[in-house]
């Protein structure tokens, strides 16, 4: 019977880990305008003028509640086309582009923007709100609402 290997594990280079993560975050942020432009171009080609995305989170989980597309004021179905989304890889340097169904691309971009602006939005009492994708204006706006419990305590002595 062989003895177990008692060699201690190699030390983790935390500076390198944090540098790689910072590079990943920077690369991800740089890709937001690229993915936004790709998504809005596909929506415009499908005559979708706006998209409303509602989200809700709490208790350490969060989700997209609904995605609604409009042509003017009229609700329309999302087209069944793909958007070429580019994602940063974990090494912080490389990227990968993949065709992504348009509904998934909308959710991915919404989650990316939500995490970038309100990381932890799904924790504790959570948050809710909506994104508005205005295709003609080329903008995405976020209406974000944090939930929290407030306690006001008073002590009086006479």
N, C-alpha and C positions, 0 to 999 in steps of 0.2 A: 504494500500500500504506500503510495507516494504522499509525501507531506504537502500540505497546502502552501502555495506561494505566499510568502510573508513579506514580499517586497512592498514598501509603502508606495501609494499612488504618487504619480508626478504632481508637483505643485501646480496649481492653476495660476496662470499669469493674468491677474485681474485687470491690470492696466491694458493688456492686449484685448481682453474680452470687452472692456468698456469702450475702447477705441473702435473696435469692430461694430459694436452696437451704435455708437455715435455716427459712424459712417453709414450704417444701414438707415438710421433715422434721417440723415441728410439726403441720402439717395432717394428714399421714399418721398420726402417732401418735394424734392426736385421733379419727381414724376407726376405729382398731382396736376400741374397745368397740362402736361402731355395727355394724361388720361381724361381730363376734363374736356379738352379740345376734341379728342377722338369720340367721346360719348356724345357731346353736343352736335358734332357733325353728323353722326348716325341718326340722332333724333330729328335734326333738321331735314335730312334726306327723306325721313319717313313722315314729314309734315306734322310732327309733334311739336307744339309750341311751348309746353311747360310740363313739368312733372312735380308732383307733390309726394314727399316721402315722410311718413310719420313714424316715430320711434318711441320706445318706452323702455325704461330699465329700472331695476331695483332688486335688492336682495342678492346682489352679486351676479345678476344675469340681465341681459338686455337684448332687445330684438327690434327689427323693423316690423312695424305693425301693418303698414300698407304702403303700396306704391301705386299712384294714380297718374295716368297720362291724359293730357288734354290737347285738343286742336282748337285754339281759341278758348271759348268757355265750355265746349262740348267734350265730355269724357270720351276717350278712345282707348282701344287696346294697344298695348305696347307691341311694336313690330317684333316678329320672330327672326331677328338678325343678330349677328355677333358684333361685338366691339373688340378691337385689338387693344387689350390692356397690357401695360408694361409694369412689372412688379420688381422691386428690389429683392435680391437674394440675400440670405443671411450673412454672407461673407462681407457685405457692405460695399462691394465694388461692382459685382456683376448684376445684370438684369435679365429678365426673361419676358418675352411677349407672347401672350396666348389669346386666341379668339375666345371671347366670353359672351354667353347669352346676355342680351341687353338688360334684362331684369337683374341678373347677377352683377353686371357692371355698375348699375345704378346703386345697388346695395353696397358693393365694395367701395365705391367712391364715397358714399355717405358715411360708412363706418370709418374710412380713413380720415375724413375731415372731422368727424366727431371725436375720434381718438386724439387727433392732433390739437384740437381746441379745448376739449373737455375730457381728458383722460380720466378714467374711473367713473364715468357718467352712470355706469350700471351698478355701482357699489352702494351699499347701505340703503338709504331711502331713494336713491337713484335720481333720474332725470327723465324728462320727456320733451318732445318738441317736434319740429318738422323742418325739412329742407324744401326749398323751392328752387327748381332748376328752370330758369328763364332762358329758353333756347335762343330767341332773337337777340336778347341783350347779352348773351354769353356769360350769364352770372349764375352762381349758386349762393343762396342765402340760407342762413341757419337761424331759426328761432328756438333757443334752448332755455329750458326751465329746470332749475335744480330743486329737488325736494329736500327738506331737512326738518329736523325736530329742534325747536328752540325751547330752552328752559330759562325762565327768569326767576331767580331765587332772591328772597329778601329775608333778612334777619333783623328784628327790632328788639331792643332791650331798653327798659326804663328803670 
